[in-house]
């Protein structure tokens, strides 16, 4: 018999960790919005807009750092 999963009770500390450490690993920043929708169900005090802002900044910082190492010169 499969037991239904209980929704975890995340705290602000958990949301900060997810925004700073997990969100930068996502392939596209639009996935941050999907993640925020799911996290919104875990805590009625979840601030979706603040989470998206923080997670997007972390995502951009991660991908901006990686862009500096790309050599996209096309030799002719």
N, C-alpha and C positions, 0 to 999 in steps of 0.2 A: 504494500500500500504506500502511495506517495503522499507525504505530508506537505501541506501547503507551507510555503516559505513565509516567514514573518518579515515584514518590512523592517530593515535595521533602523536604529535611532542614531542618526549622525548628529554630531555637534559642530559648532563653529570651527573648532580646531580640525575636525575631519574635512570640512568643506575647504578650509585654507590649504590643507595638505593636498587634496584632490586638485584644486585649482593650480597650485604651484608645481606639483610633481607629476600628476597624471595627465592633465590637459595638454602640456607641451608635447606629449608623445602621440597625440591624435594626428591623423593624417591631414585633416582639414579643419579649419576653425568653425565651420558650420556644425561639426559634431559636438562642439562645446554647448551649443543651444539644446541639442538633444539630451546631452548629459544633464544639463540644468533642469530640463523638464522632469527627468527621472528623479533627480535629487530633491526636487520640490515636493515630491510625495513622501519624503522621509522625515520632514520637519516643518511644521506650520510656520515657523519663524524664519525659514530659509529665505534669504534675500537673493532672488534670481539675478537681478540686474547687477548687483555688486559681484556676484560669483562670475558672471559672464565677463565683466570688465577685467577682473583680476586674472581669470584663466586665459583670456585673449591676450593680455599683455605678456603673460608667461609663454604662451604659444608663439607669439611674434618674436620674443627675445630668443627663443630656442631656434626658430627657423632663420632668423636674421643672422645668427652666429654661423649657421651651416651654409648660408649663401656666400659668405666670404671665402669659403674653401672651394667653391665651384669654379672650374676653368671651362668656360663655355666658348672659348675662342675657336673658330672654325678655320683650320689651315687650308690654304688654297695653293 
